Amino acid sequence: MTFARPDHISDLDTLPRMPAWVTSARSETLEDVAFSSGAALNHLHLVLGREDVPHALMRDRLALRAAEACVTFSGRPERARELRDLLHLLRPGDLPGPAGEIYLSWRRTTERPVSVSVLCRAVPTLEQSQIARWLNAGQGAPVSRAAMVLETVLNEAPQAEVSALILAEASLAQSLEWKHLIPLLAPGLRRADLRKQGDDLRLACHRALIASAVETIRLAADLARRAEHVKAVAPNLRAKGAGEAVEMFLARDAVAAAALPLPSRAARRLCDRLVELGAVRELTGRDTFRLYGV
C-alpha cells in the first residue's frame, strides 16, 4: 500500500488566514502599527488554541529560528543546520560552544511553561532576583511592556542580548496569558533595533511581531498538515517502539535515529520508512549522522 505525499500548497487552508489588511497595511505611526500588531497577535492567539497544531514541535522550531537570529546578531556564522548539529551530535561531556549555548537557552525557555525558575535554567548566568526584577520592569500593554523589559535589560547589560530577548518574550507571553513562551520578537527584530529606545523601540517591536505572527501562523498551518499525515501513517508502522518514536517526531524540530527508543538498526529502518512515506524529511543531506524532522 502506498501513501500520498501531503500537498503543502494548500497548507494555509488548514487554519484561519491572517486578514489581508494586517499584512498589506503600510502604517508609519506608532498608533497604527500598534493596532495592526494587536490584530496579528489576536489572530495568532486563536491559532495557538487549535488542537490540530503540534504545539511542542512548533515551539521547538521557533526556538531554532530565534537562536539563529541571535547567533546572527552576535556575528557568528552558524545557521540552522549547524545549530542542529551542535545540539544533536553533542557527545556526553562536550561543550556546545557559544552558538550551541544560545540554542540551548531558547529550547529550554520553550519546552516548559514559562516561569522564573524555567528562565533561571535557560539563562543560568542570571540570578532569580535579577530575572524577577527585570520582568517587572515593563508596564502597560503587552508589547509596550515587552519593549520596556528589553530596553531595561540592554541598558543595564548591553552585551546580554540573548537574555534581554528571552525576558522580553517571557514578559509578552505572561501579558498575553500564554502558558508557554512563543519566540516572536527575536526572529522579527533586526540587529539595529536592539540599539533603539523609547517609542522607536516599541515601533520596531510592533513591526517585528506583525512579521513573526504571520510566519508563525504559516508554520502552524504547515506543521498541522504534516502532523496529520504522520498520524495517518503511524498505525502502519510495525516496529516495537514506533509509537513512542512518532511522538518524538511530533514534539521535536529534529531527531537523530540514535535518540529513538529502538535498536540502532531498527531505528534507521524506521526513519527510512517514514521518509519513504513522506511523513518526515532528512534534514542534513548527509549519508551519515543524519537528522530527521516532520
C-alpha positions, 0 to 999 in steps of 0.5 A: 500500500502506498501513501500520498505525499501531503500537498503543502500548497494548500497548507494555509487552508488548514487554519484561519488566514491572517486578514489581508489588511494586517499584512498589506497595511503600510502604517508609519505611526506608532498608533497604527502599527500598534493596532495592526500588531494587536490584530496579528497577535489576536489572530495568532492567539486563536491559532495557538488554541487549535488542537490540530497544531503540534504545539511542542514541535512548533515551539521547538522550531521557533526556538531554532529560528530565534537562536539563529537570529541571535547567533546572527546578531552576535556575528557568528556564522552558524545557521540552522543546520549547524545549530542542529548539529551542535545540539544533536551530535553533542557527545556526553561531556562536550561543550556546545560552544557559544552558538550551541549555548544560545540554542540551548537557552531558547529550547529550554525557555520553550519546552516548559511553561514559562516561569522564573525558575524555567528562565533561571535554567535557560539563562543560568548566568542570571540570578532569580532576583535579577530575572524577577526584577527585570520582568517587572520592569515593563508596564502597560500593554503587552508589547509596550511592556515587552519593549520596556523589559528589553530596553531595561535589560540592554541598558543595564547589560548591553552585551546580554542580548540573548537574555534581554530577548528571552525576558522580553518574550517571557514578559509578552507571553505572561501579558498575553496569558500564554502558558508557554513562551512563543519566540516572536520578537527575536526572529522579527527584530533586526540587529539595529533595533536592539540599539533603539529606545523609547517609542522607536523601540516599541515601533520596531517591536510592533513591526517585528511581531506583525512579521513573526505572527504571520510566519508563525501562523504559516508554520502552524498551518504547515506543521498541522498538515504534516502532523496529520499525515504522520498520524495517518501513517503511524498505525502502519508502522510495525516496529516495537517502539514506533509509537513512542518514536512518532511522538518524538517526531511530533514534539521535536524540530529534529531527531537523530535515529540514535535518540529513538527508543529502538535498536540502532538498526531498527531505528534507521529502518524506521526513519527510512520508512517514514521518509519513504512515506513522506511523513518526515524529511532528512534534514542534513543531506548527509549519508551519515549522522543524519537528522530527521524532522516532520 
